């Protein structure tokens, strides 16, 4: 904006007639009204979730989930999660965060996800988009999936992961512990070692694995 000082000064030169004053006053009055309504609803929400503060903190510990989104998740899935949804898979299916598949001629083809709770799905997809550059497990999951299947599918995969994490945190009464950005690299390393050991054993060797100091 520093380069546009002359243009800004020129823009300030003009006249505001009575009609424009009326419209500006109407807009500002409406903004004040909406602000008051938001404050009133915030107070009401705070009152209603007061008994579930620990659950909100658990959800808030997940990357990409802020307090307001934690409140929204709890409002959508309820407070008696274990009895409402026997498993995390049931919850994800209810939220339509499990992409459907069909199989033809031995090939698995992706299909659109089923309709579910659109408010919860939208909130979790937004949360998934917010962690794509994060240096944590969810960020790594997003980038890994996006590289193979694109950003839209990556958002659904990460949203699904967030909802599963939320289920376990709420049912086990635990806080989120991140697996780390290098989780998939470590898993790949373990897989390579296991595969190599199995091949050597099939050739008749006895293999002992020792980490280098």
C-alpha positions as CSV (number, residue, x, y, z in Angstrom):
1,X,0.0,0.0,0.0
2,X,3.0,2.3,0.5
3,X,3.4,2.6,-3.3
4,X,-0.2,3.7,-3.7
5,X,-0.3,6.7,-1.4
6,X,-1.2,9.0,-4.2
7,X,-4.1,6.8,-5.3
8,X,-5.3,6.5,-1.7
9,X,-5.2,10.3,-1.3
10,X,-7.2,10.7,-4.5
11,X,-9.7,8.1,-3.4
12,X,-10.4,10.2,-0.2
13,X,-11.3,13.2,-2.3
14,X,-15.0,13.1,-2.9
15,X,-18.5,13.7,-1.5
16,X,-20.7,11.5,0.6
17,X,-24.3,12.4,0.0
18,X,-27.3,11.7,2.4
19,X,-28.2,8.4,0.6
20,X,-24.6,7.1,1.1
21,X,-24.6,8.2,4.7
22,X,-27.9,6.3,5.3
23,X,-26.5,3.1,3.7
24,X,-23.3,3.3,5.7
25,X,-25.2,3.8,8.9
26,X,-27.5,0.9,8.1
27,X,-24.5,-1.4,7.4
28,X,-22.7,-0.4,10.6
29,X,-25.9,-0.9,12.7
30,X,-26.3,-4.4,11.2
31,X,-22.7,-5.2,12.0
32,X,-23.3,-4.1,15.6
33,X,-26.4,-6.2,15.8
34,X,-24.6,-9.3,14.5
35,X,-21.7,-8.8,16.9
36,X,-24.2,-8.7,19.8
37,X,-25.9,-11.8,18.6
38,X,-22.5,-13.7,18.3
39,X,-21.5,-12.6,21.8
40,X,-24.9,-13.8,23.2
41,X,-24.6,-17.2,21.5
42,X,-21.0,-17.6,22.6
43,X,-22.1,-17.1,26.2
44,X,-24.9,-19.6,25.8
45,X,-22.6,-22.2,24.2
46,X,-20.0,-21.7,27.0
47,X,-22.8,-22.3,29.6
48,X,-24.0,-25.5,27.9
49,X,-20.5,-27.1,27.3
50,X,-19.3,-26.1,30.8
51,X,-19.8,-29.7,32.0
52,X,-17.7,-31.1,29.1
53,X,-14.7,-28.9,29.3
54,X,-12.3,-31.9,29.6
55,X,-13.7,-33.4,26.4
56,X,-13.3,-30.1,24.6
57,X,-9.7,-29.8,25.7
58,X,-9.1,-33.4,24.4
59,X,-10.5,-32.5,21.0
60,X,-8.6,-29.1,21.0
61,X,-5.3,-31.0,21.4
62,X,-5.7,-32.5,17.9
63,X,-3.9,-30.4,15.2
64,X,-6.3,-28.4,13.1
65,X,-9.0,-28.4,15.8
66,X,-9.5,-25.2,17.6
67,X,-11.9,-24.7,20.6
68,X,-14.8,-23.6,18.5
69,X,-14.5,-26.5,16.1
70,X,-14.1,-28.9,19.1
71,X,-17.4,-27.5,20.4
72,X,-19.0,-28.1,17.0
73,X,-17.7,-31.7,16.8
74,X,-19.1,-32.4,20.3
75,X,-22.4,-30.8,19.4
76,X,-22.8,-33.0,16.3
77,X,-21.7,-36.4,17.7
78,X,-23.0,-36.0,21.2
79,X,-21.4,-36.6,24.6
80,X,-22.2,-40.3,25.0
81,X,-20.0,-41.3,22.0
82,X,-19.3,-44.9,23.1
83,X,-23.0,-45.9,23.4
84,X,-24.0,-43.9,20.3
85,X,-21.3,-45.4,18.1
86,X,-19.9,-48.8,19.0
87,X,-16.7,-48.2,17.1
88,X,-14.7,-45.5,15.3
89,X,-15.7,-47.1,12.0
90,X,-19.4,-46.6,12.9
91,X,-18.8,-42.9,13.6
92,X,-16.9,-42.3,10.4
93,X,-19.6,-44.1,8.4
94,X,-22.3,-42.0,10.0
95,X,-20.3,-38.8,9.1
96,X,-19.8,-40.2,5.5
97,X,-16.0,-39.9,5.9
98,X,-15.4,-43.4,4.5
99,X,-15.1,-43.1,0.7
100,X,-17.0,-45.9,-1.0
101,X,-15.4,-48.3,-3.4
102,X,-16.5,-50.7,-6.1
103,X,-14.6,-53.4,-7.8
104,X,-14.7,-54.4,-11.5
105,X,-12.4,-56.9,-13.3
106,X,-10.1,-57.1,-10.3
107,X,-9.6,-53.3,-10.2
108,X,-10.9,-51.2,-7.4
109,X,-12.5,-47.9,-8.5
110,X,-13.2,-45.0,-6.1
111,X,-16.7,-43.6,-5.9
112,X,-18.1,-40.6,-4.2
113,X,-18.7,-40.7,-0.5
114,X,-22.2,-41.2,0.8
115,X,-24.2,-38.4,2.2
116,X,-23.7,-37.9,6.0
117,X,-23.7,-35.2,8.5
118,X,-22.7,-32.3,6.2
119,X,-21.9,-29.9,9.1
120,X,-19.4,-32.3,10.7
121,X,-18.0,-33.3,7.4
122,X,-17.5,-29.7,6.4
123,X,-15.8,-28.8,9.7
124,X,-13.4,-31.7,9.6
125,X,-12.6,-31.2,5.9
126,X,-11.7,-27.6,6.8
127,X,-9.5,-28.8,9.7
128,X,-7.8,-31.2,7.3
129,X,-7.0,-28.4,4.9
130,X,-5.5,-26.4,7.7
131,X,-2.9,-29.0,8.6
132,X,-1.5,-29.8,5.1
133,X,1.6,-27.8,5.7
134,X,2.1,-28.8,9.4
135,X,5.1,-30.8,10.5
136,X,3.2,-33.5,12.3
137,X,1.5,-36.9,11.5
138,X,-1.7,-35.4,10.0
139,X,0.3,-33.0,7.8
140,X,2.5,-35.9,6.6
141,X,-0.6,-38.0,5.9
142,X,-2.2,-35.1,3.9
143,X,0.9,-34.6,1.7
144,X,1.5,-38.3,1.2
145,X,-2.1,-38.9,0.1
146,X,-2.3,-35.7,-2.0
147,X,0.8,-36.8,-3.9
148,X,-1.0,-40.0,-5.0
149,X,-4.7,-39.1,-5.1
150,X,-4.9,-35.3,-5.1
151,X,-5.9,-32.6,-2.6
152,X,-9.6,-33.4,-2.4
153,X,-9.1,-37.0,-1.5
154,X,-6.3,-36.1,0.9
155,X,-8.7,-33.8,2.7
156,X,-11.2,-36.6,3.1
157,X,-8.5,-39.1,4.3
158,X,-7.2,-36.6,6.9
159,X,-10.7,-35.7,8.0
160,X,-11.4,-39.4,8.5
161,X,-8.2,-39.7,10.5
162,X,-9.1,-36.7,12.7
163,X,-12.6,-38.2,13.4
164,X,-11.1,-41.6,14.4
165,X,-8.6,-39.8,16.7
166,X,-11.5,-37.8,18.2
167,X,-13.4,-41.0,18.9
168,X,-10.5,-42.7,20.7
169,X,-9.6,-39.6,22.7
170,X,-13.2,-39.2,23.9
171,X,-13.8,-42.9,24.7
172,X,-10.4,-43.5,26.3
173,X,-10.3,-40.1,28.1
174,X,-6.8,-39.3,26.7
175,X,-5.0,-36.3,25.2
176,X,-3.7,-36.4,21.7
177,X,-0.1,-37.6,21.2
178,X,1.4,-37.0,17.8
179,X,3.1,-39.8,15.9
180,X,5.5,-37.4,14.3
181,X,6.1,-36.2,10.8
182,X,8.5,-39.1,10.1
183,X,5.9,-41.8,11.1
184,X,5.5,-43.1,7.5
185,X,9.2,-43.1,6.9
186,X,9.8,-45.2,10.0
187,X,6.9,-47.5,8.9
188,X,8.5,-47.9,5.5
189,X,11.9,-48.7,7.1
190,X,10.4,-51.3,9.3
191,X,8.6,-52.9,6.3
192,X,11.8,-53.0,4.3
193,X,13.7,-54.6,7.2
194,X,11.0,-57.2,7.8
195,X,10.8,-58.0,4.1
196,X,14.6,-58.4,3.8
197,X,14.8,-60.6,6.9
198,X,12.0,-62.9,5.5
199,X,13.8,-63.3,2.2
200,X,17.1,-64.2,3.9
201,X,15.3,-66.7,6.1
202,X,13.7,-68.3,3.1
203,X,17.2,-68.8,1.7
204,X,18.2,-70.7,4.8
205,X,19.9,-68.0,6.8
206,X,19.4,-67.1,10.5
207,X,19.2,-63.3,10.8
208,X,19.7,-61.1,13.8
209,X,19.0,-57.4,13.6
210,X,21.0,-55.0,15.7
211,X,20.7,-51.2,15.4
212,X,23.9,-49.3,14.8
213,X,25.1,-47.3,17.8
